[in-house]
Each structure stands twice: as C-alpha cells, then as structure tokens.
C-alpha cells in the first residue's frame, strides 16, 4: 500500500500517529461504512478535512490524505476512544492479524502445453503476480513445484501461526476473497481449511498435512479459484480481469463507450472525467490525465497523455502528449514528446 500524507503545521508526533492510525483503519474498512467513517473523521479533525478517499481497494491500493491541522489537543488514547464508541465495526473489520500471523506459499503450477505458464501475461501482469497481489498483505514465499509444499510447511511452521498455500494458476483470486477466507478460518477456530485450489493450515498441524489434504473443500468466491491451464481458460481469465479493471475505472469517474472493445492493463492510471470510445488499447504504465478524450482506434503504451488532450486513431509508445494537444488521426509516436 502506498500512502501519501500532506499535512500543514504538524508539530506534534502524536498528530502524525493519529494520521497513520486513521489511514490504516480506512484501508481495512468495509465500503458500506465509508460514509459513516467519513463523518467520524470530520469529528476527529474538527471539520478540517479537505479530502480523504480510497482509489482502489482491490488492486494495488493507494490511499491519499490531505488535511490541515489547526489546534488539536487530543492524545492518541482519546482518538482510540472515539473509534471504539463511534464505529466499532471499523476495528472489527481490521485484518492486521492476518499480516502478522500468516505466511503465504505460492506454488508455480506446471503446465505440459506451455513452458513457464505461470509467467504468462494477463492484462499487464503475470499470472503468478495476480496471485501475489491478492495476498500481498502477508509475507510470501514462492515454491518451484508442488513437491516442495510439505518441506516448506515444516520449515516455516515455527515462525507463523497460519500458513496459506495457493497456486499460480488461479490469477482471479481477489484480495477481498483471501481476507474472507482468513476471517472464516479464524472465526471457526479451524486447524485446516481445504479450498478449491490450495488450503489454509494451523502451523501446529503441518505434520498431518498429507492426511488432511483429502478433506472436502469449502467454496469461496465465484471465479477466484478458476484454474487457468489452457487457451480457453486463459481467454476467460483475461475477460474477467479486464472487466474488473474497467469497472474500477468507471467507479473513479471514467466514461467508457463500447466496453467490449476497450482493453486496459492493470498498471494504467486514468484520471476522472476521461472519455474513452470503442477500440482503444491502453498498456504498460500509461497515464491519462483529466478530461482527456480518447477517440476510437488508439494503441497507447507507456505513454503520458496530459490533461484535456485528444487522441484519435493513433499509435503512441513511450511518448508524451502535452496538455490540450490534439493528436491524430493516424499519428505514430515512439519515444517522442510533442
């Protein structure tokens, strides 16, 4: 998680601690409590909040907070008192214990048809990277093959209370589903939880792993444990991930026309007010500024398109389009700045 805190007139270390506390709590909060929590923040900061929002809860999370601190006499204990009295659900939904107590082992799934299939790119990330992203709250170890699982369980059992095992061929696994699984495992006081693909185990029971592995599995999520192992399943995974990416950008105020023909990779950043018409491909670490219009037929890779620009039927790679500039139709820019 990347955290940016811009604050003015901070002279007290406790105020910084409060900011970090609030940011951490917001990161774990359930979306349905967001409005209540915003009101709670206003009480703590005496209505001096300018904005506080979460851009992405599911992908690489970026939380930005800008506040102006006036005269604040509250100590950290009083902040915690307000948390407990105002929004007990906030703390209840915190998954800090998962980070502290859980090790995630990710096994590179082998594929007879494709060599190094775990490195296959889907929507801008390798399949194994999608699995790592969904479990990024925890310490992770990569296993080269399935035969290494038992050895790894025995090696790390003394250092972690729980060990989660997942496979690189389930790139649709989401962070929310992972946390739901861990919450279920903890609430039920389980020692072993088999999943459609993988499992969670209490470290005290790793020696019995091979006897437990045949236990019937519990189902979580819709597509989260969908196994990708051939061309057909790869195509489906691409469709699901691209749909999730498009949905995220729509929630951030990006207007999309012809979604079935728009493809956006995971690391592309798009500001609010952008309009994207059909047949656009956005790849790499491209940045699309506010109120940009992408007319039909563009391929944009690792390119910066500044605010209020218009791009039409053009190929842009590792280039920069200045603010308010119109590009195209039929432009080809590679390593260029207009």
Residue, then its C-alpha position, 0 to 999 in steps of 0.5 A: x500500500x502506498x500512502x501519501x500524507x500532506x499535512x500543514x503545521x504538524x508539530x506534534x508526533x502524536x498528530x502524525x500517529x493519529x494520521x497513520x492510525x486513521x489511514x490504516x483503519x480506512x484501508x481495512x474498512x468495509x465500503x458500506x461504512x465509508x460514509x459513516x467513517x467519513x463523518x467520524x473523521x470530520x469529528x476527529x479533525x474538527x471539520x478540517x478535512x479537505x479530502x480523504x478517499x480510497x482509489x482502489x481497494x482491490x488492486x494495488x491500493x493507494x490511499x491519499x490524505x490531505x488535511x490541515x491541522x489547526x489546534x488539536x489537543x487530543x492524545x492518541x488514547x482519546x482518538x482510540x476512544x472515539x473509534x471504539x464508541x463511534x464505529x466499532x465495526x471499523x476495528x472489527x473489520x481490521x485484518x492486521x492479524x492476518x499480516x502478522x500471523x500468516x505466511x503465504x506459499x505460492x506454488x508455480x503450477x506446471x503446465x505440459x502445453x506451455x513452458x513457464x505458464x505461470x509467467x504468462x501475461x494477463x492484462x499487464x501482469x503475470x499470472x503468478x503476480x495476480x496471485x501475489x497481489x491478492x495476498x500481498x498483505x502477508x509475507x510470501x514465499x514462492x515454491x518451484x513445484x508442488x513437491x516442495x509444499x510439505x518441506x516448506x510447511x515444516x520449515x516455516x511452521x515455527x515462525x507463523x501461526x497460519x500458513x496459506x498455500x495457493x497456486x499460480x494458476x488461479x490469477x482471479x483470486x481477489x484480495x477481498x476473497x483471501x481476507x474472507x477466507x482468513x476471517x472464516x478460518x479464524x472465526x471457526x477456530x479451524x486447524x485446516x481449511x481445504x479450498x478449491x485450489x490450495x488450503x489454509x493450515x494451523x502451523x501446529x498441524x503441518x505434520x498431518x498435512x498429507x492426511x488432511x489434504x483429502x478433506x472436502x473443500x469449502x467454496x469461496x468466491x465465484x471465479x477466484x479459484x478458476x484454474x487457468x491451464x489452457x487457451x480457453x481458460x486463459x481467454x476467460x481469465x483475461x475477460x474477467x480481469x479486464x472487466x474488473x479493471x474497467x469497472x474500477x475505472x468507471x467507479x473513479x469517474x471514467x466514461x467508457x463507450x463500447x466496453x467490449x472493445x476497450x482493453x486496459x492493463x492493470x498498471x494504467x492510471x486514468x484520471x476522472x472525467x476521461x472519455x474513452x470510445x470503442x477500440x482503444x488499447x491502453x498498456x504498460x504504465x500509461x497515464x491519462x490525465x483529466x478530461x482527456x478524450x480518447x477517440x476510437x482506434x488508439x494503441x497507447x503504451x507507456x505513454x503520458x497523455x496530459x490533461x484535456x488532450x485528444x487522441x484519435x486513431x493513433x499509435x503512441x509508445x513511450x511518448x508524451x502528449x502535452x496538455x490540450x494537444x490534439x493528436x491524430x488521426x493516424x499519428x505514430x509516436x515512439x519515444x517522442x514528446x510533442 
